[in-house]
Amino acid sequence: MLSPIVNTKVYTPEQVAEMLQLSKNTIYELIGRGEIIAKKLGKVYRIPATSLSFVFTGLDYDLSLAEREDKKNLPLIQKELKKALKL
């Protein structure tokens, strides 16, 4: 089974600029401001496809998934906290 990292589609800033119909400089500015999450590998940036959801939704996809998982586990966490407080 391949890890999620191997299956993650990544783009160059130039490819993202073309997809979003923006200039390459604008993409670099968005990366600099943290509006597009990118990883610098050597001298080049790679942008995971999941980080582009942030541009459109205002939510980072990974954070959204983590929040859903946290909400799902909240009842168990609250139960364990109650037990710990009774000790």
CNS distance restraints for C-alpha pairs under 8 A (distance, minus, plus):
assign (resid   2 and name CA) (resid   6 and name CA) 6.31 0.50 0.50
assign (resid   2 and name CA) (resid   7 and name CA) 7.03 0.50 0.50
assign (resid   3 and name CA) (resid   7 and name CA) 6.76 0.50 0.50
assign (resid   4 and name CA) (resid   8 and name CA) 6.11 0.50 0.50
assign (resid   8 and name CA) (resid  48 and name CA) 6.69 0.50 0.50
assign (resid   8 and name CA) (resid  49 and name CA) 7.21 0.50 0.50
assign (resid   9 and name CA) (resid  48 and name CA) 5.91 0.50 0.50
assign (resid   9 and name CA) (resid  49 and name CA) 5.62 0.50 0.50
assign (resid  10 and name CA) (resid  46 and name CA) 5.95 0.50 0.50
assign (resid  10 and name CA) (resid  47 and name CA) 5.22 0.50 0.50
assign (resid  10 and name CA) (resid  48 and name CA) 4.24 0.50 0.50
assign (resid  10 and name CA) (resid  49 and name CA) 5.61 0.50 0.50
assign (resid  11 and name CA) (resid  15 and name CA) 5.93 0.50 0.50
assign (resid  11 and name CA) (resid  16 and name CA) 6.42 0.50 0.50
assign (resid  11 and name CA) (resid  46 and name CA) 5.56 0.50 0.50
assign (resid  11 and name CA) (resid  47 and name CA) 5.02 0.50 0.50
assign (resid  11 and name CA) (resid  48 and name CA) 6.31 0.50 0.50
assign (resid  11 and name CA) (resid  49 and name CA) 7.00 0.50 0.50
assign (resid  12 and name CA) (resid  16 and name CA) 6.37 0.50 0.50
assign (resid  12 and name CA) (resid  45 and name CA) 6.32 0.50 0.50
assign (resid  12 and name CA) (resid  46 and name CA) 5.14 0.50 0.50
assign (resid  12 and name CA) (resid  47 and name CA) 6.16 0.50 0.50
assign (resid  13 and name CA) (resid  17 and name CA) 6.02 0.50 0.50
assign (resid  13 and name CA) (resid  24 and name CA) 6.35 0.50 0.50
assign (resid  13 and name CA) (resid  27 and name CA) 6.18 0.50 0.50
assign (resid  13 and name CA) (resid  28 and name CA) 7.09 0.50 0.50
assign (resid  13 and name CA) (resid  45 and name CA) 6.79 0.50 0.50
assign (resid  13 and name CA) (resid  46 and name CA) 7.03 0.50 0.50
assign (resid  13 and name CA) (resid  47 and name CA) 7.02 0.50 0.50
assign (resid  14 and name CA) (resid  18 and name CA) 6.32 0.50 0.50
assign (resid  14 and name CA) (resid  24 and name CA) 5.61 0.50 0.50
assign (resid  15 and name CA) (resid  19 and name CA) 6.23 0.50 0.50
assign (resid  16 and name CA) (resid  20 and name CA) 6.03 0.50 0.50
assign (resid  16 and name CA) (resid  27 and name CA) 7.38 0.50 0.50
assign (resid  17 and name CA) (resid  21 and name CA) 5.65 0.50 0.50
assign (resid  17 and name CA) (resid  22 and name CA) 4.80 0.50 0.50
assign (resid  17 and name CA) (resid  23 and name CA) 5.54 0.50 0.50
assign (resid  17 and name CA) (resid  24 and name CA) 5.32 0.50 0.50
assign (resid  17 and name CA) (resid  26 and name CA) 7.80 0.50 0.50
assign (resid  17 and name CA) (resid  27 and name CA) 6.12 0.50 0.50
assign (resid  18 and name CA) (resid  22 and name CA) 6.45 0.50 0.50
assign (resid  18 and name CA) (resid  23 and name CA) 7.65 0.50 0.50
assign (resid  22 and name CA) (resid  26 and name CA) 6.38 0.50 0.50
assign (resid  22 and name CA) (resid  27 and name CA) 7.11 0.50 0.50
assign (resid  23 and name CA) (resid  27 and name CA) 6.59 0.50 0.50
assign (resid  24 and name CA) (resid  28 and name CA) 6.45 0.50 0.50
assign (resid  25 and name CA) (resid  29 and name CA) 6.21 0.50 0.50
assign (resid  26 and name CA) (resid  30 and name CA) 6.17 0.50 0.50
assign (resid  27 and name CA) (resid  31 and name CA) 6.17 0.50 0.50
assign (resid  27 and name CA) (resid  36 and name CA) 7.76 0.50 0.50
assign (resid  28 and name CA) (resid  32 and name CA) 6.11 0.50 0.50
assign (resid  29 and name CA) (resid  33 and name CA) 6.23 0.50 0.50
assign (resid  30 and name CA) (resid  34 and name CA) 6.12 0.50 0.50
assign (resid  30 and name CA) (resid  35 and name CA) 5.06 0.50 0.50
assign (resid  30 and name CA) (resid  36 and name CA) 5.57 0.50 0.50
assign (resid  31 and name CA) (resid  35 and name CA) 5.90 0.50 0.50
assign (resid  31 and name CA) (resid  36 and name CA) 4.80 0.50 0.50
assign (resid  31 and name CA) (resid  37 and name CA) 6.07 0.50 0.50
assign (resid  31 and name CA) (resid  38 and name CA) 6.43 0.50 0.50
assign (resid  35 and name CA) (resid  54 and name CA) 7.16 0.50 0.50
assign (resid  35 and name CA) (resid  55 and name CA) 6.64 0.50 0.50
assign (resid  36 and name CA) (resid  47 and name CA) 7.72 0.50 0.50
assign (resid  36 and name CA) (resid  51 and name CA) 6.22 0.50 0.50
assign (resid  36 and name CA) (resid  52 and name CA) 6.54 0.50 0.50
assign (resid  36 and name CA) (resid  54 and name CA) 6.97 0.50 0.50
assign (resid  36 and name CA) (resid  55 and name CA) 6.66 0.50 0.50
assign (resid  37 and name CA) (resid  47 and name CA) 6.51 0.50 0.50
assign (resid  37 and name CA) (resid  48 and name CA) 7.66 0.50 0.50
assign (resid  37 and name CA) (resid  51 and name CA) 5.55 0.50 0.50
assign (resid  37 and name CA) (resid  52 and name CA) 7.83 0.50 0.50
assign (resid  38 and name CA) (resid  45 and name CA) 6.12 0.50 0.50
assign (resid  38 and name CA) (resid  46 and name CA) 5.60 0.50 0.50
assign (resid  38 and name CA) (resid  47 and name CA) 4.49 0.50 0.50
assign (resid  38 and name CA) (resid  48 and name CA) 6.89 0.50 0.50
assign (resid  38 and name CA) (resid  51 and name CA) 7.68 0.50 0.50
assign (resid  39 and name CA) (resid  45 and name CA) 5.48 0.50 0.50
assign (resid  39 and name CA) (resid  46 and name CA) 5.39 0.50 0.50
assign (resid  39 and name CA) (resid  47 and name CA) 6.45 0.50 0.50
assign (resid  40 and name CA) (resid  44 and name CA) 5.52 0.50 0.50
assign (resid  40 and name CA) (resid  45 and name CA) 4.28 0.50 0.50
assign (resid  40 and name CA) (resid  46 and name CA) 6.35 0.50 0.50
assign (resid  41 and name CA) (resid  45 and name CA) 6.01 0.50 0.50
assign (resid  41 and name CA) (resid  46 and name CA) 7.19 0.50 0.50
assign (resid  47 and name CA) (resid  51 and name CA) 6.89 0.50 0.50
assign (resid  47 and name CA) (resid  52 and name CA) 7.90 0.50 0.50
assign (resid  48 and name CA) (resid  52 and name CA) 7.26 0.50 0.50
assign (resid  49 and name CA) (resid  53 and name CA) 7.53 0.50 0.50
assign (resid  50 and name CA) (resid  54 and name CA) 7.83 0.50 0.50
assign (resid  50 and name CA) (resid  60 and name CA) 7.57 0.50 0.50
assign (resid  50 and name CA) (resid  61 and name CA) 5.89 0.50 0.50
assign (resid  50 and name CA) (resid  62 and name CA) 7.47 0.50 0.50
assign (resid  51 and name CA) (resid  55 and name CA) 7.57 0.50 0.50
assign (resid  51 and name CA) (resid  60 and name CA) 6.17 0.50 0.50
assign (resid  51 and name CA) (resid  61 and name CA) 6.64 0.50 0.50
assign (resid  52 and name CA) (resid  56 and name CA) 7.05 0.50 0.50
assign (resid  53 and name CA) (resid  57 and name CA) 5.90 0.50 0.50
assign (resid  53 and name CA) (resid  58 and name CA) 7.52 0.50 0.50
assign (resid  53 and name CA) (resid  59 and name CA) 6.95 0.50 0.50
assign (resid  53 and name CA) (resid  60 and name CA) 6.28 0.50 0.50
assign (resid  53 and name CA) (resid  61 and name CA) 6.12 0.50 0.50
assign (resid  54 and name CA) (resid  58 and name CA) 4.76 0.50 0.50
assign (resid  54 and name CA) (resid  59 and name CA) 4.79 0.50 0.50
assign (resid  54 and name CA) (resid  60 and name CA) 4.57 0.50 0.50
assign (resid  54 and name CA) (resid  61 and name CA) 6.73 0.50 0.50
assign (resid  55 and name CA) (resid  59 and name CA) 7.90 0.50 0.50
assign (resid  59 and name CA) (resid  63 and name CA) 7.11 0.50 0.50
assign (resid  59 and name CA) (resid  64 and name CA) 6.53 0.50 0.50
assign (resid  60 and name CA) (resid  64 and name CA) 6.19 0.50 0.50
assign (resid  61 and name CA) (resid  65 and name CA) 6.27 0.50 0.50
assign (resid  62 and name CA) (resid  66 and name CA) 6.19 0.50 0.50
assign (resid  63 and name CA) (resid  67 and name CA) 6.04 0.50 0.50
assign (resid  64 and name CA) (resid  68 and name CA) 6.35 0.50 0.50
assign (resid  65 and name CA) (resid  69 and name CA) 6.31 0.50 0.50
assign (resid  66 and name CA) (resid  70 and name CA) 6.11 0.50 0.50
assign (resid  67 and name CA) (resid  71 and name CA) 6.19 0.50 0.50
assign (resid  68 and name CA) (resid  72 and name CA) 6.24 0.50 0.50
assign (resid  69 and name CA) (resid  73 and name CA) 6.32 0.50 0.50
assign (resid  70 and name CA) (resid  74 and name CA) 6.00 0.50 0.50
assign (resid  73 and name CA) (resid  77 and name CA) 6.30 0.50 0.50
assign (resid  74 and name CA) (resid  78 and name CA) 6.09 0.50 0.50
assign (resid  75 and name CA) (resid  79 and name CA) 6.17 0.50 0.50
assign (resid  76 and name CA) (resid  80 and name CA) 6.26 0.50 0.50
assign (resid  77 and name CA) (resid  81 and name CA) 6.16 0.50 0.50
assign (resid  78 and name CA) (resid  82 and name CA) 6.24 0.50 0.50
assign (resid  79 and name CA) (resid  83 and name CA) 6.42 0.50 0.50
assign (resid  80 and name CA) (resid  84 and name CA) 6.17 0.50 0.50
assign (resid  81 and name CA) (resid  85 and name CA) 6.12 0.50 0.50
assign (resid  82 and name CA) (resid  86 and name CA) 6.41 0.50 0.50
assign (resid  83 and name CA) (resid  87 and name CA) 6.86 0.50 0.50
